[in-house]
């Protein structure tokens, strides 16, 4: 895979929160994944580019990538993302499932004809809903822990439902 261009994007460290405070828990996990994924693909000979939030530019020294584009406070990170995406053949996307970030970013990559090395849209839809994942595993005879949709009763989880299902 020598000289193949790969764009690796991680939402929290790559500018997804460029106009608000970066949540520390998401940042720590996200940056660690970014650094590890870049190192792994570098060993395979990819030419790697990524985005980095301007506030953490000092961490760029730890990323084994040839090209880092900073996302500034007033940037439209989707535009910067799409511009970088279009410079590469391959992409690997790391983003939270909430607010459909992962789905939307992956859809942009797919719509732009990129080869996606991370999870595809079908996997995102299935994996984003724990109960649907459970049903999928059950239909396909894969061992999986029991999973329930816990109903609400008077604005709280239905404790009776939980106790009944834990003891059965």
trRosetta pair geometry for C-beta under 8 A, 3 or more apart (Angstrom, degrees):
i j d omega theta_ij theta_ji phi_ij phi_ji
1 4 4.8 -61 -179 15 82 131
1 44 5.1 10 57 150 133 99
1 45 5.0 149 82 71 77 105
1 46 5.9 -23 132 -67 118 75
2 45 4.2 -63 -90 164 58 138
3 45 7.3 -30 -9 153 45 102
3 47 6.1 19 -142 -21 38 117
4 45 7.4 75 25 108 90 88
4 46 5.4 -53 76 -120 88 75
4 47 6.8 -180 79 21 33 83
4 89 6.1 -80 -168 54 87 127
4 90 6.2 42 151 1 112 126
5 46 7.3 105 -133 -171 13 85
5 47 5.0 -36 -100 74 61 105
5 49 7.1 7 -169 1 95 108
5 87 6.7 -107 161 130 147 74
5 88 4.1 -141 127 -127 103 75
5 89 5.5 111 61 11 86 82
5 90 6.9 167 94 31 52 81
6 41 5.6 -108 88 169 162 145
6 46 4.2 0 6 180 128 138
6 47 6.9 149 21 71 74 49
6 48 5.2 -27 74 -104 97 70
6 49 7.5 172 88 26 48 67
6 88 5.9 98 -122 -163 9 136
6 89 7.7 -44 -77 61 51 74
6 90 4.4 -28 -107 82 78 110
6 91 6.9 157 -163 -93 64 29
6 92 6.6 19 179 -3 111 101
6 117 7.3 -13 -139 7 116 144
7 48 7.7 138 -100 -158 23 59
7 49 5.2 -27 -107 71 71 94
7 50 7.0 144 -164 -87 60 46
7 84 5.4 137 -135 138 133 95
7 85 5.4 -149 76 -106 165 48
7 87 7.0 111 -67 66 122 86
7 88 4.1 -169 -24 21 98 154
7 90 7.2 175 23 94 66 56
7 91 4.6 -19 67 -110 94 86
7 92 7.6 -177 91 28 50 62
7 114 7.8 -59 40 -145 117 145
8 34 6.6 135 137 -147 117 76
8 37 5.6 165 -150 112 139 119
8 38 5.5 -155 57 -80 162 82
8 41 6.8 -180 -60 28 131 152
8 48 5.9 -2 2 -160 113 109
8 49 7.5 165 25 79 69 42
8 50 4.9 -30 72 -90 84 104
8 65 7.5 -127 40 -99 117 135
8 91 7.4 166 -82 -160 33 58
8 92 4.8 -9 -114 63 77 103
8 94 7.6 19 -180 1 84 105
9 14 5.1 144 -161 159 72 173
9 50 6.6 167 -87 -143 46 75
9 51 5.9 24 -122 25 87 106
9 81 6.2 56 -124 -137 152 101
9 84 7.6 132 -76 93 112 132
9 85 7.7 -27 -35 -75 137 94
9 91 6.9 -2 5 -169 104 106
9 92 7.4 171 27 86 62 55
9 93 5.3 -6 64 -118 101 68
9 94 6.8 -169 98 34 54 69
9 95 7.5 -1 116 -51 98 102
9 105 6.8 -140 99 -180 140 139
10 13 5.1 18 95 46 114 98
10 14 4.9 141 66 -19 57 116
10 30 4.8 144 165 177 118 95
10 31 6.9 152 111 -87 151 36
10 33 6.0 151 -116 85 134 102
10 34 3.8 -92 -8 -73 149 111
10 37 7.8 154 -60 36 114 135
10 50 7.5 8 11 -160 86 121
10 94 4.2 -9 -110 71 76 116
10 95 7.4 175 -155 -69 40 59
11 14 6.0 -60 -106 47 9 104
11 16 3.7 12 -176 -21 77 157
11 17 7.8 77 149 -20 81 83
11 26 7.8 -54 92 166 103 122
11 30 6.4 -99 60 -136 71 142
11 94 6.6 -127 -2 104 81 66
11 95 3.8 92 -41 -119 129 81
11 96 6.2 -103 64 5 154 77
11 101 5.6 48 -115 156 152 141
11 102 7.8 -84 -42 -73 137 68
11 105 7.4 -133 -82 -35 103 158
12 16 5.9 -53 -77 52 30 117
12 17 6.0 15 -140 -1 60 119
12 22 5.8 105 -177 -158 89 104
12 23 6.9 -79 -134 53 126 83
12 26 4.3 179 -92 133 152 102
12 27 4.8 -143 145 -88 126 53
12 29 7.8 68 36 67 150 79
12 30 3.8 146 45 26 115 165
12 31 7.3 -87 90 -38 104 75
12 53 8.0 -51 147 -25 45 134
12 96 7.6 67 -47 -25 102 106
13 22 7.6 63 -88 -150 48 147
13 27 6.1 106 -70 -146 82 74
13 30 5.1 180 -10 115 96 111
13 31 4.3 109 -65 -83 148 83
13 34 5.6 -101 59 -3 138 155
13 52 6.3 -29 150 -133 87 68
13 53 5.9 -121 -173 6 41 104
13 56 6.1 -71 -150 67 88 153
13 59 7.6 -78 -158 85 126 144
14 34 7.2 166 -47 -103 103 143
14 50 6.5 -104 -109 173 113 90
14 51 4.0 80 -165 84 94 98
14 52 6.2 -54 -113 -86 52 30
14 53 6.6 111 140 -36 3 76
14 71 6.7 76 160 0 53 136
14 77 7.6 115 124 -164 78 123
14 81 7.7 80 141 -95 120 99
15 18 4.4 4 -161 -52 72 118
15 51 5.2 -64 4 147 121 125
15 52 7.3 89 -40 116 91 12
15 53 4.9 166 -78 -85 53 69
15 54 7.9 60 -99 -12 94 72
15 70 7.9 132 -75 176 120 44
15 71 2.7 24 -107 62 140 161
15 75 6.8 -37 -165 82 134 126
15 77 4.1 172 129 -123 110 121
15 80 6.5 -33 109 76 166 139
15 81 7.5 -158 74 -58 125 94
16 77 6.0 -179 -92 127 36 163
16 95 6.9 142 -84 -128 157 103
16 101 6.7 44 -151 -151 140 138
17 20 5.2 -80 -170 67 86 85
17 21 7.0 -36 161 101 126 26
17 22 4.6 138 85 -98 142 66
17 23 7.1 -163 -93 2 162 73
17 26 7.9 118 -31 90 142 134
17 53 7.0 -15 65 -99 79 144
18 53 5.7 -166 -94 -128 79 93
18 54 7.3 69 -138 14 103 94
18 71 4.9 -104 -83 130 142 110
18 72 6.9 81 -171 106 130 21
18 73 5.8 -173 161 -117 90 33
18 75 6.1 -35 131 58 162 94
18 77 5.4 156 6 -60 130 120
19 73 6.2 101 -100 -169 59 68
19 74 7.8 80 -94 -94 99 33
22 26 7.1 -130 175 77 78 101
22 27 4.7 72 145 -69 118 126
22 53 6.6 167 -68 64 136 176
22 55 7.2 -162 -9 70 126 137
22 56 7.8 -11 5 -33 166 124
23 26 4.3 61 80 19 107 109
23 27 6.4 178 84 -16 51 88
24 27 5.5 -58 -140 37 30 114
24 28 6.2 30 165 -22 67 104
25 28 6.2 -51 -146 31 27 108
25 29 6.6 16 160 -5 60 111
26 29 6.2 -65 -148 46 30 104
26 30 5.5 26 159 -19 68 120
26 96 6.6 -45 -133 -54 126 128
27 30 5.8 -63 -137 43 23 109
27 31 5.9 18 169 -16 66 110
27 56 7.8 171 -160 -64 123 153
28 31 6.5 -56 -140 37 19 103
28 32 6.4 19 158 -17 57 112
29 32 5.9 -62 -152 37 27 112
29 33 6.5 25 154 -17 64 107
30 33 5.8 -57 -151 36 31 109
30 34 6.3 33 153 -21 66 106
30 94 6.5 152 -144 125 81 121
31 34 5.4 -50 -146 35 35 116
31 35 6.2 35 157 -19 67 105
31 56 7.4 -108 -99 162 136 159
31 59 6.8 -31 -156 155 136 157
32 35 6.0 -54 -146 36 28 110
32 36 6.3 24 157 -15 63 111
33 36 5.9 -62 -147 41 29 109
33 37 6.0 26 160 -18 68 111
33 94 5.2 168 119 -155 134 160
34 37 6.1 -59 -142 38 24 106
34 38 6.2 23 160 -17 62 110
34 50 6.8 105 -167 -156 115 151
34 63 7.2 -33 135 -109 103 117
34 94 6.5 -142 -73 49 73 146
35 38 6.0 -58 -148 37 25 110
35 39 6.4 25 155 -18 62 109
35 62 6.0 -21 -123 129 125 106
35 63 6.1 -113 -111 -96 73 73
36 39 5.8 -56 -149 36 30 111
36 40 6.3 29 155 -19 65 107
37 40 5.8 -55 -148 36 31 111
37 41 6.3 20 159 -9 66 109
37 92 6.0 -163 172 122 136 145
37 94 6.9 -167 -11 -39 157 134
38 41 6.2 -62 -145 43 28 102
38 42 6.0 36 154 -28 65 109
38 48 5.5 133 -144 155 88 162
38 50 6.6 -52 -89 -41 127 143
38 63 5.5 8 98 -158 168 85
38 64 5.6 158 135 55 106 79
38 65 5.4 -66 -157 -58 132 103
39 42 5.6 -53 -146 31 28 117
39 43 6.8 32 154 -22 61 101
39 64 5.6 88 -96 27 64 130
40 43 6.0 -54 -160 28 31 112
40 44 7.1 23 147 -12 62 106
41 44 5.4 -55 -155 37 43 113
41 46 4.5 -29 161 35 99 136
41 48 5.9 113 100 -80 121 126
41 92 7.1 -153 -57 -2 148 150
42 45 7.8 73 178 -55 33 14
42 46 6.6 -87 -89 56 33 83
42 48 6.1 -67 -76 -5 82 135
42 64 4.5 -18 -68 113 167 125
42 65 7.5 -116 -78 -79 117 54
46 90 7.2 -82 -134 63 130 137
47 66 5.6 -29 -164 20 82 144
48 64 7.3 63 52 105 138 69
48 65 4.3 -93 100 -125 104 89
48 66 6.2 132 59 16 59 83
48 67 7.5 -164 107 39 48 77
49 65 6.3 124 -108 177 23 119
49 66 6.7 -53 -76 69 69 82
49 67 3.9 -19 -113 75 95 110
49 68 7.3 -176 -158 -75 64 33
49 69 7.1 31 178 -8 107 98
49 84 5.8 -154 124 -166 126 107
49 87 6.6 5 36 88 162 125
49 88 6.4 -150 37 -58 115 125
50 63 6.5 -100 46 177 142 148
50 65 5.3 -66 9 -135 107 174
50 67 7.5 151 22 93 53 67
50 68 5.7 -14 68 -113 82 73
50 69 7.7 -163 98 29 38 73
50 84 7.8 67 -149 173 12 150
51 68 7.4 125 -122 -163 17 65
51 69 5.4 -36 -108 72 69 88
51 70 7.5 116 -162 -123 68 13
51 71 5.3 42 179 -32 115 111
51 77 7.5 113 160 -156 156 94
51 80 6.2 106 -118 129 135 115
51 81 6.5 -61 -27 -92 155 68
51 84 6.1 -153 -56 3 100 165
52 56 6.2 -116 177 82 100 92
52 57 6.3 118 118 -99 126 55
52 59 7.2 -167 -156 73 133 95
52 60 5.7 -135 14 -84 176 98
52 63 7.6 -147 -72 -2 132 158
52 68 5.2 6 1 -174 121 113
52 69 7.5 156 23 77 73 39
52 70 5.7 -42 74 -106 83 61
52 71 7.0 -175 82 13 31 84
53 56 5.2 56 72 22 94 99
53 70 7.5 26 155 -157 12 74
53 71 5.6 -43 -105 63 47 100
54 57 5.8 -7 -161 -42 44 109
54 70 4.6 73 -89 178 77 117
54 71 6.3 -124 -26 78 83 45
54 72 4.8 47 -37 -103 145 57
54 73 6.8 -76 43 -32 135 69
56 59 4.7 -15 164 18 96 119
56 60 7.9 133 124 -39 72 73
57 60 5.6 -20 -171 -15 54 118
57 70 6.0 -8 -92 -105 110 126
58 61 7.2 -29 172 5 48 106
59 62 5.6 -46 -176 29 69 113
59 63 7.3 68 134 -23 77 101
60 63 5.6 -59 -158 29 49 113
60 68 5.0 173 -141 95 121 174
63 68 6.5 103 81 -79 139 129
65 68 5.9 104 89 -59 123 87
69 80 6.4 -170 125 -177 129 109
69 84 5.7 -147 27 -81 143 126
71 75 5.1 -133 -163 70 71 144
71 77 5.1 34 -155 -110 142 92
71 80 5.3 166 -104 82 93 162
72 75 4.7 108 55 -20 72 109
75 79 7.3 -135 177 61 85 103
75 80 5.4 23 167 -34 132 133
76 79 4.2 58 89 8 108 113
76 80 6.9 161 84 -10 58 84
77 80 5.5 -55 -145 42 40 111
77 81 5.8 48 152 -26 69 106
78 81 5.4 -50 -143 37 30 118
78 82 6.2 30 156 -19 64 106
78 108 7.3 -159 -160 -93 95 161
79 82 5.8 -54 -145 37 29 109
79 83 6.3 33 154 -21 64 105
80 83 5.7 -52 -148 34 30 114
80 84 6.5 25 155 -12 64 107
81 84 6.2 -64 -153 40 26 105
81 85 6.0 31 152 -25 65 112
81 105 6.9 -82 169 -134 151 101
81 108 7.2 59 117 107 118 154
82 85 5.3 -51 -142 35 31 119
82 86 6.3 31 159 -21 64 106
82 108 6.1 -98 -93 174 95 129
82 112 7.0 169 -150 -65 86 150
83 86 6.1 -61 -153 34 26 109
83 87 7.2 27 150 -23 59 103
84 87 5.8 -55 -159 25 38 113
84 88 7.3 14 154 -4 65 110
85 88 6.5 -82 -163 42 33 100
85 91 5.9 1 -135 -86 88 143
85 108 6.9 128 37 126 176 105
85 109 5.9 -129 -154 -104 135 78
85 112 5.9 87 127 79 122 159
85 114 6.1 -78 180 -59 99 149
86 112 6.1 -103 -85 -174 83 138
88 91 6.1 119 95 -68 129 80
88 114 7.0 42 95 -130 88 116
89 114 7.0 147 168 -141 30 71
89 115 6.0 11 148 20 79 110
90 114 6.8 116 -136 -177 17 93
90 115 4.8 -41 -104 74 70 100
90 116 7.8 152 -160 -91 64 16
90 117 5.6 34 -176 -27 111 117
91 109 4.9 -124 63 -137 149 136
91 114 4.8 21 4 157 116 143
91 115 7.3 150 19 74 68 51
91 116 5.9 -29 69 -110 89 60
91 117 6.8 -175 83 18 35 87
91 118 7.5 -57 118 9 72 101
92 116 7.7 124 -93 -166 40 58
92 117 4.7 -41 -82 70 90 106
92 118 4.7 113 -153 -41 63 101
93 102 6.7 139 127 -146 115 72
93 105 5.1 168 -158 118 142 120
93 106 5.5 -156 57 -77 154 77
93 109 6.4 -138 -40 -22 134 149
93 116 7.1 -33 6 -146 107 102
93 118 4.9 -130 44 42 66 149
94 118 6.9 -156 -62 -114 59 153
95 101 4.3 -133 159 123 124 108
95 102 4.1 177 78 -81 100 68
95 105 5.4 116 -9 24 157 145
96 99 7.5 50 96 39 107 90
96 101 5.4 55 65 46 72 133
96 102 6.6 -139 89 -34 24 100
97 100 7.6 -3 179 -97 52 30
97 101 7.3 -149 -126 45 7 84
97 102 5.4 -34 -95 17 52 127
97 103 7.7 60 -144 -22 65 93
97 124 7.3 174 -119 -164 95 87
97 127 7.5 -132 -98 110 140 90
97 128 4.6 172 -163 -121 131 96
98 101 6.9 22 75 3 54 105
100 103 4.5 -55 -166 49 84 117
100 104 5.2 85 130 -27 95 101
101 104 6.1 -63 -144 39 24 106
101 105 6.2 16 164 -12 64 112
102 105 6.2 -61 -144 41 25 106
102 106 6.1 22 159 -16 63 113
102 119 7.6 17 169 68 126 116
102 124 5.5 -169 116 -135 112 127
102 128 7.7 -175 62 -81 125 117
103 106 6.0 -64 -148 40 25 109
103 107 6.2 27 155 -23 64 109
103 121 6.6 74 -143 -135 79 79
103 124 4.9 163 -87 134 79 144
103 125 7.2 77 -107 -66 123 70
103 128 7.4 -25 -49 -49 117 152
104 107 5.6 -52 -146 33 30 114
104 108 6.7 34 154 -21 62 101
105 108 5.7 -48 -153 30 34 114
105 109 6.7 34 149 -17 63 103
106 109 5.6 -53 -153 36 36 113
106 110 6.3 35 150 -18 68 105
106 116 6.3 58 -151 -132 91 149
106 118 7.3 -115 -102 84 112 110
106 119 7.3 -56 -103 88 152 72
106 120 7.1 151 177 -152 135 33
106 121 5.8 175 116 -76 125 73
106 124 6.2 -179 34 -35 156 152
107 110 5.6 -53 -144 39 33 111
107 111 6.0 34 156 -19 67 108
107 121 6.3 71 -79 -96 78 122
108 111 5.8 -56 -143 39 27 111
108 112 6.3 16 157 -10 62 112
109 112 5.9 -68 -149 44 27 104
109 114 4.3 -71 -176 54 85 130
109 116 5.5 105 119 -84 134 105
110 113 7.8 51 178 -65 32 20
110 114 7.0 -86 -76 50 27 81
110 116 6.5 -29 -72 -32 80 132
110 120 7.8 83 -80 -149 128 83
110 121 6.6 -32 -29 -35 158 120
116 119 7.9 -48 145 79 120 24
116 120 6.0 126 89 -95 135 71
119 123 4.2 -120 -171 94 104 132
119 124 5.6 131 120 -59 118 78
119 127 7.0 -49 -169 20 157 147
120 123 5.2 94 55 13 67 104
120 124 7.1 -124 105 -9 35 92
121 124 5.5 -54 -148 33 33 114
121 125 6.5 33 156 -19 67 103
122 125 5.9 -53 -150 34 32 110
122 126 6.3 24 156 -11 65 109
123 126 5.8 -57 -143 43 32 108
123 127 5.6 18 164 -9 69 117
124 127 6.1 -62 -134 47 23 102
124 128 5.9 29 165 -32 62 112
125 128 6.2 -55 -143 25 20 112
125 129 7.5 -10 166 6 53 107
125 132 8.0 -61 141 111 73 154
126 129 7.2 -91 -168 45 26 89
126 132 6.0 -135 -147 120 56 114
126 133 5.8 104 159 -88 80 75
126 136 5.9 29 -158 -38 119 162
127 133 5.9 59 -114 -84 42 127
129 132 3.9 47 96 18 116 115
129 133 6.5 167 88 -17 60 83
130 133 5.5 -54 -148 35 32 114
130 134 6.4 37 152 -22 65 103
130 147 5.8 -149 144 -164 99 141
131 134 5.5 -49 -150 33 34 116
131 135 6.5 35 151 -18 65 103
131 147 5.7 -170 -106 128 57 118
131 148 7.6 -1 -104 168 106 11
131 149 5.3 -2 -80 -57 150 98
132 135 5.6 -50 -147 36 35 112
132 136 6.3 40 151 -22 65 104
133 136 5.6 -52 -149 34 32 115
133 137 6.5 31 153 -17 64 105
133 144 7.9 -170 130 -151 85 153
133 147 7.7 43 75 26 85 174
134 137 5.9 -57 -151 36 29 110
134 138 6.4 28 153 -19 65 107
134 144 5.8 -178 -132 127 68 141
134 146 7.7 57 -155 -165 135 29
134 147 3.6 -133 -78 42 155 135
135 138 5.7 -55 -146 36 32 112
135 139 6.3 32 156 -18 66 106
136 139 6.0 -56 -148 36 28 109
136 140 6.3 3 159 3 63 115
137 140 6.1 -74 -145 53 27 97
137 142 4.1 -89 -159 70 84 108
137 143 7.6 -55 168 76 120 18
137 144 4.0 70 117 -25 152 145
138 141 7.7 33 -177 -73 30 29
138 142 7.6 -81 -56 50 23 71
138 144 6.8 -93 -57 45 70 123
144 147 7.2 -34 139 -16 112 111
146 165 7.6 -161 133 172 138 110
148 161 7.7 178 155 152 145 109
148 165 5.8 25 -57 169 159 169
150 157 5.1 4 141 -150 129 106
150 158 6.4 -166 177 40 82 86
150 161 6.1 149 -147 101 75 129
150 162 6.1 20 -130 -73 124 93
151 157 7.8 119 85 -154 39 57
151 158 4.7 19 79 -4 85 134
151 161 5.8 121 39 -30 93 168
152 155 6.4 7 177 -118 120 15
152 156 6.5 144 -155 71 79 23
152 157 6.3 -64 -106 -97 59 34
152 158 6.5 174 -143 -34 9 84
153 156 6.3 -37 68 69 67 75
153 157 7.5 15 24 140 82 21
153 158 4.1 86 -11 -94 116 84
153 159 7.8 -95 48 12 126 67
153 160 7.6 17 9 26 162 102
153 161 7.8 155 -21 -6 124 115
156 159 7.4 -6 127 -30 115 93
157 161 7.7 -116 165 57 80 112
157 162 6.4 45 143 -38 118 129
158 161 3.9 53 103 8 115 117
158 162 6.8 159 94 -14 64 83
159 162 5.5 -55 -150 37 37 113
159 163 6.1 32 156 -16 70 107
160 163 5.9 -55 -143 40 29 108
160 164 6.0 31 157 -22 64 111
161 164 5.8 -57 -145 37 25 112
161 165 6.3 12 161 -8 63 112
162 165 6.3 -68 -148 43 25 101
162 166 6.1 21 158 -19 65 113
163 166 5.9 -58 -141 37 28 110
163 167 6.3 9 166 -5 64 114
164 167 6.6 -73 -148 44 21 98
164 168 6.3 19 159 -27 62 115
165 168 5.8 -52 -134 28 33 112
